Amino acid sequence: MLVARAYDRVMRIADLELDPDWHAVSRGGRQITLTRIQFQLLALLAKHVNQVVGYDELVAEAWGHADEQSPSSLVKSHISRLRRKLGLARLGPLVIKASPGQGYMLRLRATS
């Protein structure tokens, strides 16, 4: 199983690559254009692979609203668009999984 690793500044998780300095994302060698908010959400999830990241933390990172209660629907709509752009299948090795009432996780499943 390939887990998040950093070479210089680039984060690699399976076939997903994130470059935080350039706000660049690619999957399987194909460049993907994300909004600033989508990139911030993905970068935070990537830092915590296989761990649930709470709604409040996601909102604070992407929108800068520290200590504010934000509706989960705000995060949900951005995560939905992010999944589509990344082409993440529900049963694939890499998914963004909802944890109802808590937040989301970028889950890397072991491949056999």
N, C-alpha and C positions, 0 to 999 in steps of 0.2 A: 504494500500500500504506500502510495506516495503522499506525504503530508506536506503542509506548507513549509517551504524553505525559502530563505532569502539569499540570493547571490547579489552582492552589492545592494542595490535598492529594489530589485524586482522580486515580487512574491510569486511563487509558483505552487498551484494546487491542482493536481491532475493535469488537465490540458488548458487550464486557465492561468493567465499571466497578468499581473497588475504591476504597473510602474507608478508609484505614488508621486514621484518627482514630476513626471510628465502627464499624470492623470490619463495614462494609456492602459487600455485593456485589450487583450486578445484571447481567443479561445480556439484551440486547434490551429494556431497560426493565422487566424482571420481577425483583423482589427475590428473592434466594436466601439461605436461611439456612444458614450453615456453622458447624461447630464451631470452637473456637479453633485447634486443630491444623490443620484444613483451611484456615482462613484464613491461618495463618502459612505453610503450604506454598505456597498460591497466591500470596501476596504476594511471597515470595522468587522463585518462578518468574517472576512478572510483572516483577520488577526486572531479570531476566536473559533477556528474550525472545530466542528463537532461540539460546540458549546452554545447554549442559548444566550442570546444577547437581548436584554430587556428593551421594551418599547421606549422607555425614558432615555436609556443610553443611546439608542438609535436616533431618536429625535435630537438629543443634545449634540451628537456628532454631526448629523446632516444639516440641521437647521440652526444649531447654536442656542437652543432654548434650554438652558440648564435649569433644573429644578422646576420645570413646568409640566403639568399634566397635559398630554396631548392625546387626541383620539387615536386609537389603534388604526382606524380607517385611513388616516393620513399615511401612515407607514405602509399599510396593506396595499394601497394603490401604487405606490412607488415600487414596492417589492414585486408586484404583479408585472409591471412594465419591465423591471430588471430581469425577471425570469425569462420573459419573452425575448428580450434583446440577446440574452446569453444563450438562448436555445436549450434551457435546462429541462429535460424530461423528468416527469414525476418518478420514474423508476430507474433513472440513469445513475451512474456512479457519483455524480456531483449534483446536489439539489439544494435549494433553499427551502427549508422545512419550517412551517409554522408551528409554534408551540402556543396553543390557544391560551389567552389570558396572561401570557408571559412575554413573548417576543418571537424572534426567528433565529435559525441557525443555518450556517452553510455546512452541509453534511457531506462528508466524503465517505463513501461506502467502500469496503474492501472488495476487491475484484479477485475472483478465483481463477 
